[in-house]
Amino acid sequence: MGNKLAFKGRKMAAKFTVYKDKKGEFRFRLLAANGEIIATGESYPTKAAVLKGIASVKKTAPVAEIVEETAEKATEKKAAGKTAVKEKATTKAKAATKAKTTVKETTEKKPRGIKPNV
């Protein structure tokens, strides 16, 4: 009957299910004894990779730290991420503009050593 997880002296039946999503990539769900989904995994390209992901969760979850994040901090993190993406886009745009300017300047320069007829 599935895996047995020890949690504060209690044992509960839990199981991982592996499935393919709409894109054909592998994912997993961790189901509680009552069938409720209590965790989901990211997408993996192969079945072997998803099984490694499950093994990693099984190994690290019993000793994982619990970090409480307030809604305010989550919003700040999200905003910081958007700012970083915006800054990266701005930097790319500046680099593209500089490259265009350099090409334009190069094509507009007159060859050296040629004097106009007077």
Buried (B, 14 or more C-beta within 10 A) or exposed (E): EEEEBEEEEEEEEBEBEBEEEEEEBBBBBBBBEEEEEEEEBEBBEEEEEBBEBBEEBEEEEEEEEEEEEEEEEEEEEEEEEEEEEEEEEEEEEEEEEEEEEEEEEEEEEEEEEEEEEE
